[in-house]
Amino acid sequence: MEKLDYFIRRFLLVIPTFLGITLLCFALIQFVPGGPVEQMIMQMKGIGTAESGMGTGLTGSISEEQRKALEAHFGFDKPFYERYWKWLVKDRLGMKMESYKFPNKTAWQLIKERFKVSLIFGVTGFVLSYFVCIPLGILKALRHDKAFDFVSSVIVFVGYAIPPFAFGMVLKMLFCGTVEGLWDIFPVSGFRSDNFADLMFLGKVKDIFMHMFLPVICYVIGNFAVLTLLMKNSLLEQISKDYIRTVLAKGGSFTRAIWIHALRNSLIPIATGFGAILTVMFAGSVIIETVFEIPGMGRLSLEAIVGRDYPVFMGILSLTAILGLVGNILSDFMYVLIDPRINFQQN
């Protein structure tokens, strides 16, 4: 009952926390220079300059009435609280608002188009990270201070030291034929080939696999060292505790002590990242998607920020905030599943 009350309180706290995040960000973007009104004015000045050939001295070409009309068009003539309420309720977190950069498309339509791509890459990278790092961490703990532990640590730290964008560029140079004389095995960019619709089922599977292989490696390499060493150190800590020595003293085998008793407790620190799957599968990776030119959520968010596309940016932010808050609750829930003894009662 105490745990149920705890989770109910956590879910109720999602609402004010979400409102605080979105209200702060909504307020900040009102003061960022280069917004839609300024960009429209610059476009109008550019058109006037091109037609008249008068150079750049058209600072007086936009009257105050025209500026106010532009502000009214984008809704900036209303008080801040009215704009926020309209974005929150009437526009449904801005999802019904039309994008400034992509005419005739709402923020939700753009997000829906890119979401599937980031979902596939995010979930695949997340699952592979845990499926590789947990067994590797266990094996490193069982072979602590031996040759395997040393060699694997060198490989892990070398991979961790390379920035994801640099690692992605190196992979493209080596395996995508961008440098003459090297391997041309994988596609340079994108998520699918141009003839994807004409391929058979197995051909489509192979095409997606070839496009995903290198980006997914970049996804995994970022968390590889952290998860592996966290798993190793957590298991070593559990092995050194008294209850493991008690199991061995009572005649239990070392294998039983590790796999039945120590492993479950060592997974508790790893569970902190389980909730991140919600944001990872939605938000994508700006760096990796930019390097490999993948049309996912990461690139969309970057384009929205650079282009001052506030409806799209706030739509992505609101969904990411919700998933992040729910993901934190999911991490706590995973704690309870792994170790039911955990008590959330406040003293």
N, C-alpha and C positions, 0 to 999 in steps of 0.2 A: 504493500500500500504506500509506503514511503517513497519507493521508486516511482510509482505511478504519479504521485503528487509532484515529484520532482520534474518528471517529463511534461506534465501539464503546465507547470510554471514556465518551463523552458519554451514550450510552444506559444504560450501567451506573451512571453517577452519578445518573440519574433516580431510582433506587430509594432511596438514602439521603437525597437531597434531599426527595423526597416524604414519606418517613417523618418527617423533621425538621419540615416544614411542618405536617403533620396532627397530629403529637404536640404541638407548641407550641400550636396553635389548640384542640386537644382539652383541653389543660390549662387554657387561659385561660377557656374557657366554664364550667369547673367552679366558678370563683370569681365569675362574673358574677351580680349579684343579680337576683332576679325570675325564677328558673328555673322548671321545671315543678312542682317540689314547692311552692315559694312561691306560684305561681299557683293550684295546686289548693287550698292552704290558704285563700287569699283567697276563692276561689269557695265553699268550704265555709262560711266565715264570712259571706259575703254571703247565702247561703241561710238560714243560721240567723238573721241579722238580719231578713231579709224576713219570715220566719215568726213570729218572736217579737215584732217591733216594739220591740226593746230598744236601738235606736241602734247605735253602733259600739263599745260597750264589751264585746266578746266575745273579748278577748285570751286568756282561759284556756279557750276552748271546744275547742281542739285539744290533745289530750293528747300526751305524749311517745311513747306506743305508736302513736297514729295517725300521728304524723310519721314514725316509723320504718317503719310499714307503707307509707306513701307513698314513702319513699326506696327501699324494697325493690321497690315496683312499678315505679319508673323506673330501677332498677338502681344507685342512688347509695349503696347500702349496701355495695357491693363496693369493694375497693382500686382505685386509679386505673389501675394497669397491667392489671388484669383487665378493666376496662371498655374500655380502649383496645384490648386484644387481641380482645375480643369484637366491638367495632365494626369492627376491621380485617379479621378472618378470618371469624368466624361470621356476622356481619351484612353481610359483603361491602361494606366501606366505608360501612356504615350504610344501604345501599340497601334492605335487607330490613326495616329498622326501621319501625315505624308512626309516622306523623306525630303530634305532640302536638296540633297545631291542626286537622288534618283527619282525623277518626277513620275507621278502616277503609281508610285509604290509606297505602301505604308511600312512603318518600322517592322511590324509583325511579318509582313510578306518577305522582307529581306532577311529577317532572322530565321524564318522557316526554311528559306532556300539554303542558307549556309549551315543550319544546325545539324543536318544529317551527316555532313562531311566531318565536322568537328566531333560529332558523337562517335563515329567509327574510329577515327584516329585516337581520340581521348580514351575510350574504353579499352581499345586494343593495347595502347601503351601502358595504361594503368594496370591492366590484368597481367601483362607480360612482366612488368616491373616487380609485382609481388610474387608471381610464379617463378621468377628466376632468382630474385634477391633472397627470399625466405629460405629456399633449399640451400643456396650458396652460403648464406650466413650460418645456417646450421652446420654445414660441412666444414666451414672455417673454424667454428667453435670446437667441433669434435677433433679437428686436426690443428689445434692452436700451437703456434710456434714451430710448425713443421714446414716442409718445403712448399706444400700446396698452399698453406696460409700465406706465406711470403710472396709467392708468385702471383696469386690471385689478388693480394692487396696492392701490388705494384700496378697490375692491370686496372683495377678499380680506381685507384687514385689518378692514374694517367687519364682515364676516361673522364673522371670528375673534373680534372683541372682544365680540360678543353672547353671553352664556351660553346653552347649549343649551336650558335650561328656559324662559328668557325668550323666546328665539327661537321655541320651540314655542308658547308662549302667544300671542305676536304673530300667528303663522300661524293659530292657531285663531280669534282675534278677527277677522282679516281675511277668512278664507275658509271658516269653518265656521258662519256665521250666529249666533254667540254674541252679537254686538252688532247691534242693529237698524239697518238701513240699509246694512250692508256685505254682501259676497258670501256666499252660502250654496251653496258648490260641493262641498266635501268633507265626509265624515262627521266628527262631533265626536270620536268615540272608538271603541275596539274594533278588531277585526281583520276581522270579517265582519258582514254585516247579519243581522237576525233571519230573513229569508226566503232566506238563502243556499242552503239545500238545494233550494228550489223553482226556482232560476234555471237557465237553460240554460248550456252551457259558456262561451260568450262573455260571458254575463251574470255568471258567477262570476269570470271573468278581470277584467272591468271593476270588479266590486265589490271584489276584492282590491286592484286598482290604486288605486282611489279611497281606500281605507283606508290604503294604504302610502305614498302620494305625500308627504304632509307629514312623517310620521315619518322617512322615508328622507332627506329634505332635511336634517333635524336631525342624522341620523347622519353625513351627508357633511360638513356645515359644520364639525364639530369638528376634522377632520383636513385640511380644505381648504387652509388657509393654510400649514401646516407642510409638507405634501407638495409643494405647488406651489413654494414658495420653496426647498425642499431640492432639487427637480429642477432649478430654474433655476440656482441657485448651483453645483450639481455640474457641470452642463453648461458653464457659463461657466469653471469651473476647468479642465475638460478642454480647452476650446478654446484656452486660453492656454498650454498645455504645448508642449514642444518637438516631440513626435512629430506634432502637428497641423501645425505649421509645416514639418516635414520633408515631410509628405504634400503640402502646397501647393507647396513648393519643387521637388518632383519632377514637378510638372505635374498633380497631382490636383485635382479640382474641390472647391470649398468644400462643396458638397452631399455629395460622397463622404466628405470628411473628417469631416463631422458625423454622417451616418447610418451609416456603416460603421465608423468608428474611435471617435469621441468618445462617441456615444450609449451604447454598451455599457458603457464604463467609468463613465459618469455614473450608470448605473442601480445601481451597487454600493451606495451609501448608501441608496437606496430599498428595497433588498432586505431591510434590517433589519426592515421592518414586515411582510414576507410571512408570517412565522410567526405573527403576531398574529391571522391569520384564524381559527385554531383556537379561540382564546378568545373572539374577537368573535362568532363564529357560535354559540357556546354560552352565554356569560354574559349576552348582551343588554346593554341600557342601562337602569339603574335610573331615571334622570331622564326619558328620553324615553318609556319605557313607562309611567311614572307620569303624565306630562302628558297623554298620549293614551289612557290607560287600556287599554293593550295587555296581554293576559294572557300575558306572556313570562317568561323566566328572570330578568330584572332585577327585576320586581315580586315574583316568588316569593322571591327571595333577600332582598328588603327585608321582606316579610311574615314570613319565617322569623327574621330578626334581631329585628324589633320584637316578634314573638310568642314569642321564645325557643324556637322550634321547632328544637331542636338536631339531630335526625336529618336534616331537610331542609337546614339550613344546612351541616352537615358533608358531606352528600352533594354539594351544589353546590360546596363548597370543594375537595373531593377531585378531582372531575372537572375543575374549572377549573385546579387545580394541575398535574394530569397533562397537560392540553392546553397549558398555558403552558410547561412544561418541554420537551415535544415540539416546540412551536412555535419555541423557541429553536434547537433542532437543525435544524428546517426552514429557519430563516433562514440558518444556516451552510451548509446544502446549496444554497440559492439562490445564496450567494456563489460556491460552486464552479461552479455552472452558468454564471453570468454571467462569471466570470473564473477559468478553470482554473489560472492561474498562482499562485493563492493557496496558500500553504504553511502547514499547521497544525503543522509540526514544532516542538517545543519546543527552544529552545537552552539 
